[in-house]
């Protein structure tokens, strides 16, 4: 199976303070324009998705809506993409097809490290595990294998700039 870890694109600053204000941040017009180029680039690479899983935060939902142009199957929202990765998230990922997860940093980089290198400290990727991976806003990590700790290999780490042609 192929797994695409997608960081939400550029969002506007929060209107107010606190977690709720942050959760409701919409995408910036510049972020929408840039991410449309990412979607076009993925399409040019022949990427078609069979499943899309996204964080419930508005900026991730809006990024997933843009990515849905590549979707031939189902999409679903999960709170597990808005917190550190763990077994509950892995249980939601299908074991076959081409699946995209839309979420946030530092959690996506932690998930990336966990899927590539396996268990470090038991059931969860440690907080610093993903610090060596730079996943820019609107960036994509393309993995292949089985979505379990240590079960995947990295095909490509694509910053959004590679799609701005």
C-alpha positions in Angstrom: 0.0 0.0 0.0 1.0 3.6 -0.5 0.6 6.2 2.2 0.8 10.0 1.7 1.3 12.1 4.8 0.2 15.7 3.9 0.7 18.7 6.1 -2.0 21.3 5.9 -1.1 24.2 3.8 -0.6 27.8 4.9 -3.4 29.1 7.2 -4.5 32.5 8.5 -3.5 33.5 12.1 -6.1 32.7 14.7 -8.8 35.2 15.4 -8.6 35.2 19.2 -6.8 33.1 21.7 -6.9 29.6 22.9 -7.2 26.2 21.3 -10.7 26.7 19.8 -9.5 29.8 17.9 -6.5 27.9 16.6 -8.7 24.9 15.6 -10.9 27.2 13.5 -8.1 28.9 11.5 -9.0 28.8 7.7 -6.5 28.5 4.9 -4.9 31.6 3.6 -5.7 32.4 0.0 -2.0 32.1 -0.7 -2.0 28.6 0.8 -5.0 27.6 -1.3 -3.2 28.8 -4.5 0.0 27.0 -3.6 -1.7 23.7 -2.6 -3.7 23.6 -5.8 -0.2 23.3 -7.5 0.7 20.4 -5.2 -2.6 18.6 -6.2 -1.8 19.2 -9.9 1.7 17.9 -9.4 0.5 14.8 -7.6 -2.0 14.2 -10.4 0.7 14.5 -13.0 2.6 11.8 -11.0 -0.4 9.6 -11.4 -1.5 9.7 -7.8 -5.1 8.6 -7.3 -6.3 8.1 -3.7 -8.6 5.4 -2.5 -9.0 6.8 1.1 -8.5 10.1 2.8 -8.2 10.6 6.5 -8.0 14.1 8.0 -7.7 16.0 11.2 -10.8 17.8 12.4 -9.0 21.2 12.5 -10.4 23.6 9.9 -7.1 24.1 8.1 -6.6 20.4 7.7 -10.3 19.9 6.5 -9.9 22.6 3.9 -6.6 21.1 2.7 -8.3 17.7 2.5 -11.1 19.3 0.4 -8.5 20.4 -2.1 -6.8 17.0 -2.1 -10.2 15.3 -2.6 -9.8 16.0 -6.4 -7.5 12.9 -6.4 -9.9 10.8 -4.3 -11.8 7.9 -5.9 -13.0 6.5 -2.5 -14.1 7.5 1.0 -12.9 10.2 3.3 -13.2 10.5 7.0 -12.3 12.8 9.9 -10.3 11.5 12.9 -9.2 13.3 16.1 -6.1 11.0 16.0 -4.5 13.2 13.4 -4.6 16.2 15.8 -2.4 14.6 18.5 0.7 12.5 18.8 0.5 9.3 16.8 -0.4 6.1 18.5 -2.0 2.7 17.9 -5.5 4.1 17.6 -4.4 6.1 14.5 -2.7 3.1 12.9 -6.0 1.1 13.4 -7.8 3.6 11.2 -5.4 3.4 8.3 -6.5 0.8 5.6 -3.9 -1.9 4.9 -4.2 -1.5 1.1 -4.7 1.1 -1.6 -3.4 4.6 -1.8 -4.2 6.5 1.4 -3.6 10.1 2.4 -3.5 11.5 5.9 -3.9 15.3 6.3 -2.6 16.6 9.6 -0.2 18.8 11.5 3.3 19.1 12.8 5.0 17.8 14.8 2.7 14.8 14.7 3.1 13.9 11.1 6.9 13.9 11.3 6.6 11.8 14.4 4.3 9.4 12.5 6.7 9.4 9.6 9.7 8.4 11.9 7.6 5.8 13.6 6.4 4.1 10.4 10.0 4.1 9.0 12.0 3.1 12.0 9.7 1.3 14.3 9.0 1.4 18.0 11.4 3.5 20.0 9.6 3.6 23.3 6.7 1.2 23.2 3.3 2.2 21.8 4.0 5.7 20.6 6.6 7.6 18.6 8.6 9.7 21.1 8.1 13.5 20.8 11.6 14.2 19.2 11.4 11.3 16.7 10.4 13.4 13.7 12.7 16.3 14.2 15.0 15.2 11.4 12.2 15.3 8.8 11.2 18.7 7.5 7.6 18.6 6.4 6.7 22.0 5.2 3.2 23.4 5.1 1.6 21.8 2.0 4.4 19.2 1.9 3.9 15.5 1.2 5.8 12.4 2.5 5.1 9.4 0.1 5.6 6.0 1.8 5.2 2.4 0.7 4.7 -0.8 2.7 2.5 -1.8 5.7 1.3 1.0 8.0 2.8 -0.3 11.2 5.9 0.8 13.1 9.0 0.1 11.0 6.8 -1.3 8.2 7.2 1.4 5.6 9.9 2.9 3.3 10.1 6.5 2.1 9.5 6.9 -1.6 9.7 10.7 -1.6 9.7 13.7 0.7 8.2 16.5 -1.4 8.3 20.1 -0.2 5.5 22.2 -1.9 8.1 24.1 -3.9 8.8 21.2 -6.1 5.3 21.6 -7.6 5.5 25.3 -8.3 6.2 25.2 -12.0 
